[in-house]
Amino acid sequence: MKVDSKSDLYRRLPSVDELLHDTQLSQLIAQEGKVAVTNAVRTVINRSREQIARGEFDEQTLSDLATEVVEELQQSLKHSLRTIINATGVILHTNLGRAPLAPAALDHIQNTAGGYSNLEFDIESGARGKRDVHVDHLFAKLLNAHVGTPAPGSPSPQVSTIVVNNNAAAVLLALNTLADGAEVIVSRGELVEIGGSFRIPEIMAKSQAILREVGTTNRTAIGDYESAINEKTKLLLRVHRSNFEITGFTDRPRLDELVSLSRRRNIPLVEDLGSGSLFDLRTVCVNGEPTVFDSLHAGVDVVTYSGDKLLGGPQAGILSGRADLVAKMRANSLFRALRVDKLTYAALEATLLAYVKHDHDSIPVLRMMRLSKDAITARAHEIAKKIRSPKIAVDLIDGESVIGGGAAPSAVLPTCLLAITSVDFSADELAERLRKSDPPITSRVQEDRVLLDLRTVFPAQDGFILDAFAKF
Ligand SMILES: *Cc1c(COP(=O)(O)O)cnc(C)c1O
């Protein structure tokens, strides 16, 4: 076919109105509305003009314009935020949204967030209520039994809890409330940076507290804290090192030594736990990761931790501890700026109820941690058996899943990996093809193989992995 001249093509390009009257588009208008379709038509026509100018436009393109509008509209109305299949084996993957929520949490969001709720309303009295009551009593139920013995003469302690946007906000609120303009003592070995630019010294500066570093990177003794205390000291801060470990010639005070110093000198002790587990990881053979219970039992005054790390709930920062100190934080105007919405309370309440019922397997991240290697191997076998593409070779090999989220950084869980290689593609190309399938599948690349760990894949998603390989 002879290529039309450019001016001929420009002339034959339909107007927006003409294209809108194409029969193929009338149904689209009924479904998606005239505004959206008109925008897509404009985009397609503008693009066509550019294509004509570049000589990339012909009869065929001209006759397919309506189809192009349909595709353009589908593309432009697609969500940016999409489901991804996490086959990396990293359970708490910050880039993939950390903890998937429990079905009960989703139900509770669904039931309460689409309408009005008693978020700040006392149904009994009809008076204004407080949004934090919805989870405070559940935290109290879970935590009270674990609080250490009170100082002599003090009443039996009740744990209070408030919730803010994330743990970075929780640390900021704690520092600003308890040490605005005053000194906070921290070990040099704990001045950490957590992914996403959370740095203890910077948060400290923003909170208007003054950082008083003690000890050295690898060794800090209780005496270092003691000798740094002066009349300006208002707080002792302990920070979970989260994403790294210091080994070798190292030392830092035990938590009980810090607690006794804090009580002796009457200076509160706050611990930034980071992950803050309500579940004993020793039951899945992971040692050395303290629970929220351990810290409160040891006598820490206030602990801060994330809602979407080991707790397995929504993004949130949680402050649990001494009622008088938590009340001060609630009264700080920063608390109002950092507060969370009803979706978070709904998800958190349902997640905490699962803990109250000891229904740990209903919380996805806990279920993933508790999955046995045998159960993962059985699923991997099923998938390997069904991958029939002649271009793909599949092996089952031993491997390790990791918890992520800064919890127990060196701990691993034994797993079975699908190791994929191909005669036609490099490992990086294979990984890219998996990432570009629908839904996208993320994997690990190691030693020229693509590794898929089913620990972090929901069993209902196994079929998508097969579908992706069927297209290779
Ligand atoms: C993860 C982490 C934070 C930041 O928590 P976010 O909920 O991501 O804001 C702060 N401190 C420690 C020790 C952490 O591990």
The ligand as a Tripos MOL2 file, in Angstrom:
@<TRIPOS>MOLECULE
LIG
   15    15     1     0     0
SMALL
NO_CHARGES

@<TRIPOS>ATOM
      1 C1         11.7210    0.2590   61.7340 C.3       1 LIG1
      2 C2         12.2730    1.0220   62.8450 C.ar      1 LIG1
      3 C3         11.9260    2.3670   63.0450 C.ar      1 LIG1
      4 C4         10.9930    3.0840   62.1120 C.3       1 LIG1
      5 O1          9.7180    2.5460   62.1990 O.3       1 LIG1
      6 P1          8.5920    2.9650   61.1160 P.3       1 LIG1
      7 O2          7.3580    2.2790   61.6150 O.co2     1 LIG1
      8 O3          9.0840    2.4440   59.8070 O.co2     1 LIG1
      9 O4          8.4800    4.4310   61.1540 O.co2     1 LIG1
     10 C5         12.4630    3.0200   64.1210 C.ar      1 LIG1
     11 N1         13.3090    2.4180   64.9640 N.ar      1 LIG1
     12 C6         13.6860    1.1210   64.8090 C.ar      1 LIG1
     13 C7         14.6360    0.5250   65.7840 C.3       1 LIG1
     14 C8         13.1720    0.3760   63.7360 C.ar      1 LIG1
     15 O5         13.5420   -0.8890   63.5740 O.3       1 LIG1
@<TRIPOS>BOND
     1     1     2 1
     2     2     3 ar
     3     2    14 ar
     4     3     4 1
     5     3    10 ar
     6     4     5 1
     7     5     6 1
     8     6     7 2
     9     6     8 1
    10     6     9 1
    11    10    11 ar
    12    11    12 ar
    13    12    13 1
    14    12    14 ar
    15    14    15 1
@<TRIPOS>SUBSTRUCTURE
     1 LIG1         1 GROUP 0 **** ****
